[in-house]
Amino acid sequence: MKRDFGALFHVALAVLLLGLAPLAALADGAKEINLAIEAGKLVGKQKSFRVTEGDRVRLMWRADKTGEVHLHGYDLKAKVGPGKPTTMEFDAAIAGRFGVELHGTGSHHHKNLVYIEVYPK
């Protein structure tokens, strides 16, 4: 039996890359989104993440400086800082587009780091 190792390699690479994606579905059913903040900005180009109403969402934060992230619409807050990964979990019960701001960095001008978009079922 002849095997196509090139195709097998590409499938393995795709699985690996999907595993490194910021948004992953976990065995417990939660949608996990890995986010990192450096110099007050979100690392990476993706600035919005889509989930579906009814999903359990887990935001996993890492930050290089102390601050607080605030998910508007759900009014959730979590402290972030160096050396301590922070988890923010919620049930996506409200459809809409919700910004997450970084507070406590000395600036009174807050802008959204990222958006969580909750689509209706």
Residue frames relative to the residue before (quaternion, step in Angstrom):
aa qw qx qy qz dx dy dz
M 1.0000 0.0000 0.0000 0.0000 0.00 0.00 0.00
K 0.2833 -0.7670 0.5575 0.1437 3.56 -0.69 1.10
R 0.1971 -0.7891 0.5737 0.0969 3.58 -0.88 0.96
D 0.3298 -0.7223 0.5767 0.1925 3.52 -1.09 0.77
F 0.1864 -0.8298 0.5193 0.0835 3.56 0.07 1.33
G 0.5729 0.5825 -0.3853 0.4291 3.61 1.12 -0.48
A 0.6693 0.4768 -0.2925 0.4890 3.58 0.91 -0.91
L 0.6393 0.5250 -0.3217 0.4606 3.58 0.99 -0.84
F 0.6293 0.5336 -0.3219 0.4643 3.58 1.00 -0.81
H 0.6828 0.4892 -0.2956 0.4551 3.60 0.88 -0.93
V 0.6268 0.5118 -0.3391 0.4798 3.60 1.04 -0.69
A 0.6593 0.5022 -0.3078 0.4673 3.60 0.91 -0.89
L 0.6450 0.5158 -0.3157 0.4672 3.58 0.99 -0.80
A 0.6413 0.5200 -0.3198 0.4648 3.60 0.96 -0.83
V 0.6487 0.5079 -0.3143 0.4716 3.59 0.95 -0.85
L 0.6468 0.5152 -0.3138 0.4667 3.58 0.97 -0.85
L 0.6869 0.4821 -0.2897 0.4602 3.59 0.83 -0.94
L 0.6322 0.5140 -0.3361 0.4724 3.58 1.01 -0.72
G 0.6396 0.5335 -0.3201 0.4515 3.56 1.07 -0.69
L 0.6984 0.4465 -0.2660 0.4920 3.55 1.17 -0.51
A 0.4477 0.7008 -0.4501 0.3253 3.58 1.26 -0.07
P 0.5848 -0.6137 0.3990 0.3495 3.59 -1.08 0.68
L 0.7478 0.3153 -0.1948 0.5509 3.63 1.10 -0.60
A 0.0807 0.8001 -0.5866 0.0961 3.57 -0.68 1.10
A 0.3462 -0.6899 0.5897 0.2376 3.57 -1.17 0.61
L 0.2532 -0.7985 0.5341 0.1138 3.56 -0.75 1.06
A 0.6874 -0.4876 0.3505 0.4086 3.54 -1.30 0.33
D 0.6809 0.4744 -0.2987 0.4712 3.61 1.07 -0.63
G 0.6094 -0.5953 0.3346 0.4029 3.58 1.29 0.17
A 0.5427 0.6239 -0.4060 0.3892 3.59 1.22 -0.24
K 0.3439 -0.6701 0.6125 0.2400 3.54 -1.26 0.56
E 0.1247 -0.8128 0.5674 0.0432 3.57 -0.48 1.19
I 0.0940 -0.7742 0.6257 0.0187 3.53 -0.93 1.00
N 0.1998 -0.7854 0.5798 0.0843 3.56 -0.64 1.17
L 0.0034 -0.8130 0.5775 -0.0743 3.53 -0.70 1.18
A 0.0864 -0.7854 0.6118 0.0374 3.56 -1.07 0.78
I 0.1941 -0.7627 0.6108 0.0863 3.54 -1.08 0.87
E 0.0540 0.7678 -0.6365 0.0504 3.55 -0.91 1.00
A 0.8452 0.0097 -0.0582 0.5312 3.55 -0.90 1.01
G 0.7127 -0.4893 0.2483 0.4370 3.57 1.01 0.86
K 0.6916 0.4274 -0.2712 0.5152 3.58 1.27 0.15
L 0.5407 -0.6063 0.4785 0.3333 3.53 -1.23 0.58
V 0.3953 -0.7001 0.5456 0.2365 3.56 -0.96 0.91
G 0.7505 0.3634 -0.2864 0.4718 3.58 -0.95 0.88
K 0.5699 -0.6352 0.4272 0.2986 3.51 -1.29 0.41
Q 0.6204 0.5572 -0.3532 0.4241 3.59 1.10 -0.60
K 0.0942 -0.8344 0.5431 -0.0047 3.57 -0.59 1.20
S 0.7614 0.2089 -0.1952 0.5819 3.59 1.24 0.18
F 0.1554 -0.7745 0.6107 0.0555 3.51 -1.18 0.74
R 0.2779 -0.7846 0.5433 0.1096 3.53 -0.91 1.01
V 0.0303 0.7551 -0.6538 0.0372 3.53 -0.98 0.99
T 0.4356 -0.6883 0.5161 0.2651 3.56 -1.29 0.20
E 0.6073 -0.5531 0.4295 0.3752 3.53 -1.10 0.74
G 0.7407 0.3424 -0.2883 0.5010 3.57 -0.84 1.01
D 0.5454 0.6136 -0.4037 0.4039 3.61 1.22 -0.32
R 0.3494 -0.6380 0.6324 0.2664 3.52 -1.30 0.50
V 0.1099 -0.8128 0.5717 0.0182 3.59 -0.68 1.10
R 0.0868 -0.7787 0.6212 0.0157 3.53 -0.97 0.97
L 0.1296 -0.7762 0.6149 0.0505 3.58 -0.57 1.20
M 0.1380 -0.7881 0.5988 0.0371 3.56 -0.70 1.16
W 0.1123 -0.8394 0.5318 -0.0018 3.57 -0.38 1.29
R 0.0147 -0.7188 0.6941 0.0363 3.51 -1.30 0.67
A 0.0070 -0.8092 0.5866 -0.0316 3.58 -0.97 0.81
D 0.4328 -0.7052 0.5016 0.2526 3.55 -1.12 0.68
K 0.7666 0.2158 -0.1372 0.5890 3.62 1.28 -0.27
T 0.5836 -0.5877 0.4368 0.3509 3.54 -1.25 0.49
G 0.2581 0.7385 -0.5946 0.1855 3.54 -1.07 0.84
E 0.3749 -0.6907 0.5596 0.2632 3.52 -1.31 -0.32
V 0.2349 -0.7470 0.6034 0.1506 3.57 -0.92 0.90
H 0.1234 -0.7929 0.5964 0.0202 3.56 -1.02 0.89
L 0.1989 -0.7666 0.6046 0.0858 3.55 -0.66 1.20
H 0.2832 -0.7835 0.5344 0.1424 3.56 -0.37 1.27
G 0.7066 0.4178 -0.3401 0.4588 3.56 -1.19 0.54
Y 0.7534 0.2611 -0.1479 0.5852 3.55 1.04 -0.84
D 0.2586 -0.8143 0.4709 0.2197 3.55 1.39 -0.27
L 0.3507 0.7094 -0.5222 0.3178 3.56 0.83 1.06
K 0.0765 -0.7872 0.6116 0.0196 3.54 -1.06 0.84
A 0.0182 0.7847 -0.6193 0.0216 3.54 -1.15 0.67
K 0.4049 -0.6970 0.5379 0.2468 3.55 -1.02 0.83
V 0.0962 -0.7783 0.6195 0.0350 3.55 -1.04 0.88
G 0.1627 0.7866 -0.5870 0.1013 3.55 -1.22 0.43
P 0.6910 -0.4862 0.3351 0.4171 3.53 -1.28 0.26
G 0.8420 0.2334 -0.1719 0.4550 3.52 -1.11 0.78
K 0.7562 0.3114 -0.2226 0.5307 3.60 1.19 0.04
P 0.2712 -0.7592 0.5707 0.1560 3.58 -0.27 1.24
T 0.1813 -0.7931 0.5783 0.0602 3.57 -1.01 0.86
T 0.2082 -0.7751 0.5886 0.0967 3.54 -1.01 0.90
M 0.0511 -0.7508 0.6584 0.0146 3.54 -1.08 0.88
E 0.0109 -0.8196 0.5718 -0.0338 3.62 -0.55 1.15
F 0.1150 0.7759 -0.6160 0.0727 3.52 -1.18 0.67
D 0.4257 -0.6368 0.5699 0.2975 3.51 -1.33 0.34
A 0.3882 -0.7324 0.5155 0.2169 3.56 -0.75 1.07
A 0.0701 0.8438 -0.5210 0.1085 3.56 0.31 1.31
I 0.7253 0.3612 -0.2102 0.5471 3.59 1.24 -0.36
A 0.3164 -0.7450 0.5544 0.1934 3.60 -0.70 1.06
G 0.4630 0.6626 -0.5087 0.2962 3.55 -1.13 0.70
R 0.4839 -0.6184 0.5275 0.3242 3.52 -1.38 -0.19
F 0.0518 -0.8394 0.5386 -0.0501 3.54 -0.48 1.25
G 0.3193 -0.7645 0.5366 0.1600 3.55 -0.79 1.06
V 0.2138 -0.7227 0.6401 0.1489 3.50 -1.28 0.56
E 0.1391 -0.7977 0.5855 0.0384 3.55 -0.72 1.15
L 0.3454 -0.6828 0.6002 0.2328 3.52 -1.34 0.42
H 0.0896 -0.7941 0.6011 0.0085 3.59 -0.75 1.11
G 0.7642 0.4266 -0.2645 0.4050 3.54 -1.31 0.23
T 0.5316 0.6271 -0.4170 0.3877 3.57 1.16 0.47
G 0.6534 -0.5246 0.3113 0.4481 3.59 1.27 0.22
S 0.6642 0.4621 -0.3043 0.5028 3.58 1.18 -0.36
H 0.3381 -0.7345 0.5497 0.2097 3.56 -1.01 0.79
H 0.6092 0.5146 -0.3488 0.4924 3.55 1.30 -0.04
H 0.0725 -0.8106 0.5811 0.0032 3.53 -0.34 1.25
K 0.0241 -0.7704 0.6365 0.0288 3.53 -1.01 0.80
N 0.5964 -0.5960 0.4032 0.3556 3.52 -1.15 0.58
L 0.3776 -0.7063 0.5618 0.2073 3.52 -1.01 0.95
V 0.7894 -0.0416 0.1416 0.5958 3.51 0.93 -1.07
Y 0.2731 -0.7360 0.5921 0.1822 3.55 -1.29 0.38
I 0.2012 -0.7190 0.6512 0.1362 3.52 -1.14 0.76
E 0.1368 -0.7986 0.5848 0.0392 3.56 -0.60 1.19
V 0.1222 -0.7908 0.5992 0.0264 3.56 -0.60 1.20
Y 0.1625 -0.8044 0.5694 0.0479 3.55 -0.50 1.26
P 0.5307 -0.6252 0.4599 0.3405 3.60 -1.05 0.73
K 0.5972 -0.5674 0.4321 0.3668 3.56 -1.23 0.53
